[in-house]
Amino acid sequence: MSDAPGPIRAVVTGATSGLGRALAVLMGRRGWRVAVTGRRAERLEETAKLVREAGGEALALPGSVTDDGEVRAHYAAIAAAWGGLDWAVLNAGISAPMNARAFSAEAVRRTFDVNVLGAARWLEAVIPGMAARGSGLIAGISSLAALRGLPRTGPYCASKAALLTLLESARVDLRGTGVAVCAVCPGFVKSEITNRRDPRAMPFLMETEDGAAAVLRGLDARRRVVHFPWPLSYPARFLWPALPGFLYDPIAALLGTLKDRASPS
Ligand SMILES: NC(=O)c1ccc[n+]([C@@H]2O[C@H](COP(=O)([O-])OP(=O)(O)OC[C@H]3O[C@@H](n4cnc5c(N)ncnc54)[C@H](OP(=O)(O)O)[C@@H]3O)[C@@H](O)[C@H]2O)c1
């Protein structure tokens, strides 16, 4: 994928924990150059150290995907160090629980600023260089939660659906340029997001490393959309969307009530 001599040059946003960190380490094992971003500088240094120990080269770029200037500066630092990027994995994300009975536009704004605009800022930064070179891979981490409006998590579902369609449009627009665009829709993977939830409400919960390996397999294969794990992704893709509202609503409302009981606010 790289047209520059030497190892693949990748960025992983949101690599201070969870899937992002595990992905960066797997890339390190392949001997890649891996730039990692995230707000917690110390944890980011830990990730960079893990990448180096795994056999890769690392560049730690502390900062937030919500800051236009920081994203531009991060891309400029990568371009200065390595001459460009072959892979961009736009992984940074947050989840803000919300019951629409206490609707919070602020929760929606905050979630979209990271999950959608954070990816958009990086898309703006990386596409011109990749398209000019005629090669590259861009992946955004969406979610199976993008496929239907789930209870108590409206801002997250909406942001992941927006990311999914944004990536699909980019994939179509970039067809023929040599730049591949992949969307990733994981089920439940152990991470700081899922650590806060009741494990009984997360069927087929995966180990972080297994989740990261599934992401990488899908990206290696240049799948347009990577869904996993299959016992959850098949119903999410083929059963949930087919359920008419009069069936979906009472089932989803019941799930919401069970969620409330499992973690009362
Ligand atoms: N775990 C799952 O079950 C699951 C399922 C589907 C999709 N996903 C998606 O997978 C991605 C990774 O999440 P995770 O589950 O691994 O959770 P996680 O452990 O909480 O990791 C989230 C990462 O995003 C970073 N981040 C958050 N806000 C940021 C900001 N403003 N700027 C830069 N980085 C930011 C965090 O770093 P800092 O806090 O240090 O900034 C952290 O490194 C997310 O997009 C999530 O929505 C996860």
The ligand as an SDF file (V2000), in Angstrom:
LIG
                    3D

 48 52  0  0  0  0  0  0  0  0999 V2000
  -15.8620   -1.0310   22.6650 N   0  0  0  0  0  0  0  0  0  0  0  0
  -16.9490   -1.2780   21.9470 C   0  0  0  0  0  0  0  0  0  0  0  0
  -17.7550   -2.1540   22.2970 O   0  0  0  0  0  0  0  0  0  0  0  0
  -17.2060   -0.5010   20.6850 C   0  0  0  0  0  0  0  0  0  0  0  0
  -18.2300   -0.9380   19.8390 C   0  0  0  0  0  0  0  0  0  0  0  0
  -18.4720   -0.2440   18.6700 C   0  0  0  0  0  0  0  0  0  0  0  0
  -17.6970    0.8460   18.3440 C   0  0  0  0  0  0  0  0  0  0  0  0
  -16.7250    1.2590   19.1900 N   0  0  0  0  0  0  0  0  0  0  0  0
  -15.9340    2.4330   18.8190 C   0  0  0  0  0  0  0  0  0  0  0  0
  -14.5690    2.1080   18.8730 O   0  0  0  0  0  0  0  0  0  0  0  0
  -13.8230    3.2990   19.0790 C   0  0  0  0  0  0  0  0  0  0  0  0
  -12.8230    3.0790   20.2060 C   0  0  0  0  0  0  0  0  0  0  0  0
  -13.5170    3.0200   21.4330 O   0  0  0  0  0  0  0  0  0  0  0  0
  -13.1600    2.0070   22.6040 P   0  0  0  0  0  0  0  0  0  0  0  0
  -14.3130    1.1150   22.7660 O   0  0  0  0  0  0  0  0  0  0  0  0
  -11.8110    1.4200   22.4130 O   0  0  0  0  0  0  0  0  0  0  0  0
  -13.2220    2.9830   23.8620 O   0  0  0  0  0  0  0  0  0  0  0  0
  -12.1030    3.6950   24.7460 P   0  0  0  0  0  0  0  0  0  0  0  0
  -11.2440    2.7020   25.4190 O   0  0  0  0  0  0  0  0  0  0  0  0
  -12.8610    4.6660   25.6080 O   0  0  0  0  0  0  0  0  0  0  0  0
  -11.2390    4.4920   23.6770 O   0  0  0  0  0  0  0  0  0  0  0  0
  -11.6770    5.7010   23.1210 C   0  0  0  0  0  0  0  0  0  0  0  0
  -10.4550    6.4520   22.6390 C   0  0  0  0  0  0  0  0  0  0  0  0
  -10.9010    7.6760   22.0270 O   0  0  0  0  0  0  0  0  0  0  0  0
  -10.1250    8.7220   22.5370 C   0  0  0  0  0  0  0  0  0  0  0  0
  -10.8270    9.9910   22.5170 N   0  0  0  0  0  0  0  0  0  0  0  0
  -12.0030   10.3180   23.1120 C   0  0  0  0  0  0  0  0  0  0  0  0
  -12.2690   11.6200   22.8990 N   0  0  0  0  0  0  0  0  0  0  0  0
  -11.2320   12.1090   22.1630 C   0  0  0  0  0  0  0  0  0  0  0  0
  -10.9130   13.3890   21.6460 C   0  0  0  0  0  0  0  0  0  0  0  0
  -11.7210   14.4400   21.8450 N   0  0  0  0  0  0  0  0  0  0  0  0
   -9.7730   13.5300   20.9340 N   0  0  0  0  0  0  0  0  0  0  0  0
   -8.9450   12.4830   20.7400 C   0  0  0  0  0  0  0  0  0  0  0  0
   -9.1900   11.2500   21.1990 N   0  0  0  0  0  0  0  0  0  0  0  0
  -10.3170   11.0830   21.9080 C   0  0  0  0  0  0  0  0  0  0  0  0
   -9.7710    8.3190   23.9600 C   0  0  0  0  0  0  0  0  0  0  0  0
   -8.5620    8.9820   24.3440 O   0  0  0  0  0  0  0  0  0  0  0  0
   -8.4720   10.2340   25.3500 P   0  0  0  0  0  0  0  0  0  0  0  0
   -9.5980   10.1040   26.3290 O   0  0  0  0  0  0  0  0  0  0  0  0
   -7.1170   10.0950   25.9560 O   0  0  0  0  0  0  0  0  0  0  0  0
   -8.5740   11.4370   24.4720 O   0  0  0  0  0  0  0  0  0  0  0  0
   -9.5160    6.8360   23.7810 C   0  0  0  0  0  0  0  0  0  0  0  0
   -8.1930    6.6160   23.3800 O   0  0  0  0  0  0  0  0  0  0  0  0
  -14.8390    4.3870   19.3720 C   0  0  0  0  0  0  0  0  0  0  0  0
  -15.0980    5.1430   18.2170 O   0  0  0  0  0  0  0  0  0  0  0  0
  -16.0730    3.6080   19.7650 C   0  0  0  0  0  0  0  0  0  0  0  0
  -17.2660    4.3230   19.5500 O   0  0  0  0  0  0  0  0  0  0  0  0
  -16.4560    0.6090   20.3550 C   0  0  0  0  0  0  0  0  0  0  0  0
  1  2  1  0
  2  3  2  0
  2  4  1  0
  4  5  1  0
  4 48  2  0
  5  6  2  0
  6  7  1  0
  7  8  2  0
  8  9  1  0
  8 48  1  0
  9 10  1  0
  9 46  1  0
 10 11  1  0
 11 12  1  0
 11 44  1  0
 12 13  1  0
 13 14  1  0
 14 15  2  0
 14 16  1  0
 14 17  1  0
 17 18  1  0
 18 19  2  0
 18 20  1  0
 18 21  1  0
 21 22  1  0
 22 23  1  0
 23 24  1  0
 23 42  1  0
 24 25  1  0
 25 26  1  0
 25 36  1  0
 26 27  1  0
 26 35  1  0
 27 28  2  0
 28 29  1  0
 29 30  1  0
 29 35  2  0
 30 31  1  0
 30 32  2  0
 32 33  1  0
 33 34  2  0
 34 35  1  0
 36 37  1  0
 36 42  1  0
 37 38  1  0
 38 39  2  0
 38 40  1  0
 38 41  1  0
 42 43  1  0
 44 45  1  0
 44 46  1  0
 46 47  1  0
M  CHG  2   8   1  16  -1
M  END
$$$$
